[in-house]
Amino acid sequence: MTPGFTPYAAAVLERLSATPERTVLTAADGRRITAREFHGTTCRLAGELAAHGAGRGLTVTLLTGNTPEGLSARYAASLTGARVVGLHDGMGPQAMAAVVRGAETRMLLVDAGRQEAARRLLPLVDVSAVLGLGPGPAGPDVLAASARQPAGIPEVRIGPDDDLAIRHTGGTTGLPKGILSLHGPYRRALDSPLAEDGPSRFLACTPLAHLAGFYADLHLYRGGSVVLRNGFEAGDVLAAVERERITHTWLLPPLLHQLLDHPSLAGTDVSSLRRILYGGCTASARRLREALEVFGPVLTGGYGQSEAQSITALAPHEHTHTGAGGRITVGRALPGVEIAIRDPAGQDLPPGREGEIQVRSAGVMRGYWKQPELTARVLRDGWLRTGDVGYLDDDGYLYLVDRLSDVIIVPGGHVYPSEVEEVLLAHPSVAQCAVFGARDADEAEHVHAAVVLAPGPRADPAELRQFVAERTGAVHAPAFLHAVPRLPLTPAGKPDRNRLREELAGGAAAG
């Protein structure tokens, strides 16, 4: 390690070593992992990965789920100094392949539950080493082989300016954008304030490849434990909250709505919850008030981006602070974060005026992976152009109004219309199409597609959804498909998504 700097994985493991017999992970299959077991498994795995060539300047990609093995693999790869990339269940094989190739992956790690996904991915990529986290056809079992390695944290020189990871989000060209993050900002984020009234138990019911992974790291570092679920299912989450006495969890607003609407909620003991953290897309003020009534003052909101980490926070007692039309605020800037609202000419706008949200902080990304022109468009003089439209009030509370880009935010990821349009137009039954996002009464956003069908045999909506899901991932499949005789156009000759949204989304019904 670099003198005076301890990277996040080593910092977490050092904290765990203070209480070696404490259970720190509870797997979805019921296994309970102690701090000693997780520490030893992770350090030995790091040694084995290094023996296979993992190290500084190289990329290790994880095809793993919410498993103890997957979490150990992320820590272990990071301990070798390698850049880490995470693939997740919402991605189809073509999208995964684009990420693997774009990140210049040298090593792919596959856990036991992702063998079928690996079978579909591997013919599309050329990776030097494919290793299994357990027995399976994808590659040699690197976990079993790691038993010969020492159980201590490896001595690898890692500094705050070294590459930590490449996180991926959608791109308007259909190609994923890689966001390069560094060790220093991520390590500092672990020292963020965390309101505590005793030991925490964090429920990870959304992918560890996304924000749940950070919260898992944070709670382990702060002396808590993590309960892993394979994915989000409202009944399962409520049962886990009661059974495991969960204190914290992270949810997108649509998932919070599912908890509120589940029939077993009334009979579930949720008194252990101290924090439900939410964010990632627009929240409904009405549903948030309902959640506060049901769960009590435990909601903590926030606004952030992969390019900037966390930007604002909204404490439970601040949920009564609303803006024009009852709009819910996303909170005020976190310490060390500067927020400016600017017009197209780059001039600062006063409170109450809407403009593009721009951010400057130590958490802002270094840049997009090997996309200098795109980086230059969004990063100027240390300020990140978020592409979001909003305003600040006189008290410094931020309100989101819209997005400059057409990205659609749904549970499981970000969907860009052009990505879905490109796939739909490849189907023989589709002559023209336009994809747009629209929110329902609960402010949950959904993918809509207006389709002009080609002459001849016609595909039904289920076939078109499957066609999209197989090529780009299930999160991209339109929830609503509308057959239209023609697409309305703007004066510039582009599909008029606003008009389609007004005419079609209001009475939409799936299928």
N, C-alpha and C positions, 0 to 999 in steps of 0.2 A: 504494500500500500504506500501511497505518497505520504511522506511525513506530515502529520497534522491533519490529514484527511482520511476519513473512514467511509467508504461507499456504503450505500443503503443496505445491501445484502449482508455485509459483514457487521454493520451496526445492529441489525435486527438479530442476527445469530448471537452476537455478544450479549444482548439483553436476555435472550432465551436461556443462555448458559447459566444465568443467575438462579434460575428455578428449574432445574433439569427434569424433575419428576412431574411437573405441572402439565396437564393436558392442554395443548395449544391449538390442535386441529381436530375437528370432528368431520369425518368424511360422510358423503351421502349414503354410503353403504353401512354406516354405523361404526366404522373403525375410529378409535380414539388414539391420536398420536401425541406423545409427550414431547416436551421441548428437547430432551436428550435425543430422542429418535429422529426428530426433524433435523436437528443440528447435524447429527452424524450422517444421516442419509444425504443431506445436501452437500456437506463438505466432501464426502467420498465421491459423490457424483461429479462435483467440480473437478476433482483430480482425474477421474476417468475421462471426462469430456476434454480436458487439457491433453491427456494422452492420445486422444483421437484427433487432436489438432485445433481445438477451440482456443481462441486467444485474442489479444488486442488486434483491432483492425479487421476482424472477421465477423461475419453475421451468422448467428444461430437462430433458426426459426422454430417455433413451437407449434405443433399441431396437437394441442392438449385441451382438456376440459377443466371443469372446476374440481380437480382432484389434488390430493396431497402430493402425488408424483409430479403433476404439472407445476404446482407452486415450487416444489424443490428444484425442478428443472430450470425455472426462470431464475431463481436465486443462484443456482450452480453455474449456469451459463454466464451470468453477470460477474460472478467471482473470478472467472477466467479472464475477464477483461473484454469479452466479446460483446458486440452489439446484439440486442435481443429483439426479435420480431414475433408477434403473436398472431396466429390465425384463429378465427372463431367460427362458431356454428352458422352464423348468418351468411357466410360466404360460400358461393358455389365453387366448383373446381377450377373454372377458368379465372375467376377473380383471385383465388388462392395462388394459382400459378403465376399470375401477373405480379403479385406481391413477392413471391419467392424469387422470381427472376429479377425484379426491380431492386430488391434489397441485396442482391448478389450473395444469396444464401450459400454457405459452404457446408452447413450441417443442419439436418432436419431431425427433430425429436418428436416421436409419435407415442401417445399414451394408449393404453389398452382399449379405451372406448372410441378411438379414432382410426381404427385399422381400415374400415371401409372407406372413409374419407381419403386416407392415404392411398388406397388402391386406385382411386379415381384420379388423384393428384399426380402420382409419381410418373405416369407416362407422359405428362405434359411438361416436366421440368428435368433439369440435369443438375443433381446435387451430389457433391463429393462423398458425403457420408449421411446415411439414413439409419437412425438408431431408434430402438424401441425402449420405452419406459415400462418394461415388463415383457413377457413373452408374446410373440405375434409374428406374422409374416412380413411386416414392414421392414424389419431390420434386426440386427443382433440386440439382445437384451442388455442395455448398458447399465441398468440398475443392478442386475445380478453381477455383472463384471466389476462393478465399483466396490464390491466387498473387499477387494484386495488393496484399496486405497486408504491412506490415513484419514482419520476423522477430524483433523484440524483445519481451520480456515487457511486456504492456500495463500502463499506470499506472492502476490501479483501487484506490480506497480500500477495503480489506478489513481488518476487525479481528477479534480472537479471539472476540468475542461475536456475530459475524455468522453467519447460516445457511449451513451447508455443504451439507447433503444431507438428503433424506428417504429413509430405508430402510424397506422394507415387510416385514411379517410377517403371518401369517394372523390372523384374528379370529374369535371364537366366534360372532359374528353372521353370518359369511360375508363380511363386508367387511374388506379389508386394513387393518391398523393401520400408520400412518405414524409412524416414529420420527425426530424432528428431531434432527440432530446439528449441532454448531457447529465453526467453524474451529479454535478454540483447543485443545480436547482432542485433536482428530485430529492437529494439528500436533505437539503434545507427544508423542503416541504414536510418532512417527517417531524420536524420540530414545530409545526403549526399548532396553535392552541386547540385543545380537545377537551371540551367540558366533561368532567368526570365526577361521578359520585361513588366511585368504587370500581372494581374490575369490570371490564367491558367484554361482551360477547357479540361479535359482529356476524351477521348472517349474509353470506355471499350467495345471492340467488340470481345474480346477473353475471355475465362473463368476467372472469378474472383478467381476460385480455383487455378489458376496458377499465372503467373507473373503480369497479369493485376490487380490482387488483391493488390499486393504491390504498384503498381503505383497509384491505387485509393487511398490507404492510404496516400501515399506520397503527392499527390496533395491536398487532404483534409487537411492534417496537415500543408501544406504550404499556406493555404488560398485560394485554388482553388476550382473548382467544378468538378463533374464527370457526364458524360452522359453515360447511360447504354443501350446497345443493346443486344438482346437475343443471337446473334451469329454473325459470319462474313459472310456477303454477300456484294460483292464489290459495287454494285449499292446502297445498303442501307447505307454503310459506307460513300460513296461520298456524298450522299444526306444529311447525318447527319453532315458531316464536313461543308457543306455550310450553312445548316439551323441553326445549333447550334454554329457556329463560333468556331469550335474546334481548339485548339492550340497544343495539344499533343495527341499522340496515340502510342500504342505498337503493332508491327506486326512481325510474322515470315516472312522471305524473300519470301516464296511462296505466302503469302497473299499480300505482297507488289506488286508482279508480277501481281496478279489478278487486283489490282487497275490500274496498268499501262496499262493492256490490255482491260479494260472495255470501251465500246463505249461512255459512258456518261462523261468520264473524261475530254474531251476537252471542254465541255460546263459547267463544274462545277467550281465554285469559291472556290479555295483552298488557297486563300491568307492569311487566318487566321492561317494556320499551322506554328508553330515555331519549333516543334520537331516531327519527326517520328523516334521513337526508334525501332530498329530491332535487332534480334539475335535469338539464339536457334538452328540454323542449318546453313550450309554453304550458303553463299550469292554469287551470280554471279556478278563478277566485271562489266560485260557488262550491266546487268540490273540496278545495282546501279548507273552507270554513266547516264543511261536513267532517273532514278528517280531523280537524282540531276538536270537534265535539266528540268524536268517537275515541280518538287515541289520547286526547289531552294535549297540553302544550309541549309537544315533542317534535314538531315539524321544523326542520332547518333547511331553508332554500338556498339556492346559489346559482350563479351564472359563471360559466367558464367555457373555454375552447381547448381543443387539443393543442392548438398553437400557442396558448398562453397559460395553461393550467387554470387554477381558480382565480376569478376576477372579483366577484362580490360574494357576500353572505347575508342571509336574512335569518335572524334569530327568531325563536318561537314567539316572543312577545311583540315582534315587529310586524306580524302578519295583519294587523289592523291598519297598517299604513298603506293606503291605496292612492292611485292617481286618477286622472281624468276618466270618467265613465266607469269607475270602480276597478280599473286595471290594477292587477297585483304587481307590486314591485319585486325585483329580483335582489334587492338589498343594496348595501353600500360597499364601496371599494374596501378590499382587505388591506391590512397594513402593507406598505411597500408597493401598492398598485395605484397607478395614475389612470384616470379615465377622462377622455375628452370627447365631446360631441362636435363633429365638424361637418361643414357643408362641402359640396363637391370641389370647391376651390381650396379646401384645406383650412378654412377659417373657423375658429372656435365659435360655437353658438351658445347663447345664454341659457339659463335654466328654463325648461318648458318648451324649448324649440327642438324639433326632431331633426336628427342628422345621423351620419354614420358614427358608430361607436368605435373609438380608437383607444388602444391600451398600451401602456408602457410599464414594465416590471421586470424583475430578475427572472420571472418564470416564462417570459416570452421566448419562443423557440429560436434556435440559431438559424434555422432555415429549413426549407423543404429539401428532402434528400435528392441531390443531383438534379435540381430544377432551379438554377440560379435566376432565370427570367421571372418565374412565378414568385420566387422569394423577393425579388426586387419590387414586384408590384404590391406586395402586402406589407413589407417591412421598409420603413423610411425613418432614418434618424432615431432608431430605437423604438418607434411606434408601430404597433401592429394594427393594420386595417382589418377589422373583424368581419366586415361585410354585413353586419347587423345594423338595423336602424332602431334608434331609441332616443330617450331624452332623460336628463337629470332634473330633479326638482330642487327647490331652494335648500332642502335639507341634505342633499347629496345622494338621495335614493335614485337608483337607475330603473328605468322602465323599458322593456323591449316592445317594439311596435311591429317590426317586420324584418325581412332579410333582403339585402340587395341581391343576393344570389337566389336561385330557385331550389336550393337544397330542401328536401323533405325529411324531417326528423321523426323517425318511428322507433319503437322499442327494438333494439338489436342493431341499430346503425343509422347512417345517413344515406339517403337515396337521392341521386341526381337525376332529373327527368331525362336528360340525354342518354344516360346509360340504359334506362328501360326502353326508351324509344328505339334505340339502335337494335335491341334484341327483338322487340315486337315487329319491327319492319323486316326482320329476317324471316318471319313466318309467312308462308304463302297466302294465308287468308287475310293478311293485313296490307291494305294499300297505303293508308296514311294513319298517323297517330300523333297525339299530343298528350304528354303526361304532366300532371300537376298535383300539388298537395292541397288538401282542404281539411279544415278542423270540424269536428262534430260539436254537439252541444256541450261536451265536457272538455273542449279545447284539445282533445287528442287528435293528432294529425294522421291522415291516411293517404295512401297513394291511389290516385285516380288515373284512368287512362281513357281518353276519347279516341275511338277507333273507327276509321272508314274502312269497311270490309271490301276485299277484292271480289270480283265476279267469280262464280264457281262455288265449289264446296266450302262451307263456312265452319270455322272452328267455334266450339262453344267457349264461354268464359273460363270454365275449369281447365280446358286444354291450353288456353293462352296463358293462364296463371302458371301452370306447370311448366310451360315452355320457358317462361322468364325465370322461374325458380331454379330450374336445372342449369341455367347458364350463368346466372349472376347471384343466386342465393335467395332464400325464401323471403327475406325482408324486402326485396325489390318487387315481388309479385304484387300487382295491383289489387288492392282490396275491393275496388269498384271499377268495373268495365262498362263503358257507355258506347253503344253503337250509334254513330251519327252519320247523316248523309254527306256532310262536308265539314271541314274545320273552319271556324271563323278566323280571319286574319287581321293583324294590326296594319296600320298604314304602311309600315315597313315591310309588309308581306310575311311576317312571322305568325305562327299560331298564337291566337289571342287567349292565353291561359287565364287571364282575369275574367274574360267573358265566359269561358268554359266553366270556370269555378262558380260563377254566379248562376249560370243556367242549369248546370248539371249536379253540382254537389249538394244543393239544398235538399233534394228529394232522393238522394242516391240510396240504393239498396244493393248489397253484395249479390252478385250472380245475375 
